[in-house]
Amino acid sequence: MNTQLLAPRPAVPRRSPGAANPFRGQHRRRLLTADLLTVLFWASLAAAVALWMADGGAAGFSTPAGSFTALGIVTGLAGMDLVLLMLLLAARIPLIDRTVGHDRALEFHRKLGKPALYLLLGHGILIAIGYGMAEGLDPVSELVALWVLVPDMWLAIVSIGLFIAVVVTSLVAVRRRFPYEFWYAVHLLTYAAVLTAIPHQFSVGALFAEGTWQRWYWLALCILTGAALLYYRVAQPVLATFRHQLTVSRVIPVAPGVVSIEMSGLHLDQLAGSGGRFFVWRFLAPGLWWHPHPFSLSAEPMKFDAGGRGTLRITVRNLGRGSAQLASLKRGTKVAVEGPYGLFSTAARSRNHVVMVGAGIGITPIRALLESTPFQPGNATVILRGHSESELYLGKEILELCRRRGATLFHLTGSRPAGVRTWLPEGSARAGHRLASYDPNVADADVYVCGPAAWAENVLDDARAAGVRDEQLHYERFDW
């Protein structure tokens, strides 16, 4: 174990309790935007039901059969609304990304999956019961009749099957059994499920009849969702790839199993200031072009010439077959890029003071954030964690940045103690050290954490125990 203070904390001028905080305003605006998005979420559900009721939908509750049918319609409307919201959360819309972060948007997306499926299943079952009661048929016979006799209804039943496949393959226990590419291909069925669900909404019954507010509302919602997906998931990445014209310039060994990939391209100053936000990279080489890699920059773009051409860098570790192939990339390989995404950047700041904690390959986004996020000398602490000094990747660069910017740097190396839940090496843990041991002002700091999931959770728990509020904690997960 080795715990070493590498850059002493410089003296900091005393600030009055009411000293200006340049990040307070942006933090309040972000919270206000999050509240507004939450209101819009609930408003969309309320609007779906309110428009149906305004069109006389509640009259269906006058009979038992009508009650089942009416409940089936309500669950179908709510379920479809949740599905469209899920698609918007996965569309990588900048407003959502900058407000809650990419990982939290996808977490909410996943949480909506089961309720949406249950509502859609309830829609099918309740409609079959209601229609069957009105026609003197059991639900199964009614479903068969709907499949055979009613236009577009068979597409709706196929849609339910596709939604079931998507939700089942999204369960953690299931998706971890398959490679990302298989899960991603199956997940594309969501779009097929939505497309097959839409026709029966407009062709069956008078629910979305010509001239009704409901018809215009759902048409607008479907068109806006589709447009957002096409632009942010397809058009924008293609435009960014052509705009920046990235090519691999060299691959530099950093440590065993770790390399830095330098790329050159145009207008890279537009990517500057992204801090620890991540991009999705596709290296357009045989066997690699179809594999997306979510990596953060490990250094801000630099070396801009008169023609606007510069260089940027990512640092990657061999964590599987896909990332292992990157070490053999050839000079001149073209690169497609999407992003930046996430909230692991200055946009998440709420305090003057900042603490950055990184482990393993998670150190590289910390290095980029350290380079770009503003702070006064003495107002930043950087903690790097690894089993050995060789695992403190880019450590020399970080040391130089800390010296230049006046940040305090700690290297914590060694194995964790057996049977103890901690993020610290054995010696530090046995000595009773905590996060506050390395920065006594951590309770009034923004804390950025990047590293393996279980380790990061220990750091976050330690920060909370030191009085750090959740709004000050910034940890972005890159798992799928």
Buried (B, 14 or more C-beta within 10 A) or exposed (E): BEBEEBBEBEEEEEEEEEEEBEBEEBBEEBEEBBEEBEEEBEEBBEBBBBBBEEBEBEEBEEBEBBBBBBBBBBBBBBBBBBBBBBBBBBBBBEEBBBBBBBBBBBBBBBEBBEEBBBBBBBBBBBBBBBBBBBEEBEBEEBBEBBBEEBEBBBBBBBBBEBBBBBBEBBEEEEBEEEBBEEBBEBBEBBBBBBBBBBBBBBEBEEBBEEEBBBBEBBBEBBEEBBEBBEBBBEEBBEEBBEEBBBBBBBBEEBBEBBBBBBBBBBBBEEBBBBBBBBBBBBBBBEEBBEBBBBBBBBBBBEEBEEEEBBBBBBBBBBEEEBBEBBBEBEEEBBBBBBBBBBBBBBBBBBBBBBBBBBBBBBBBBBBBBBBBBEBBBBBBBBBBBBBEEEBBBBBEBBBEBBEEBBBBBBBBBBEBBEEEEBBBBBBBBEEEBBBBBBBEBBBBBBBBBBBBEEBBBBBBBBBBEBEBEEEBBBBBBBEE
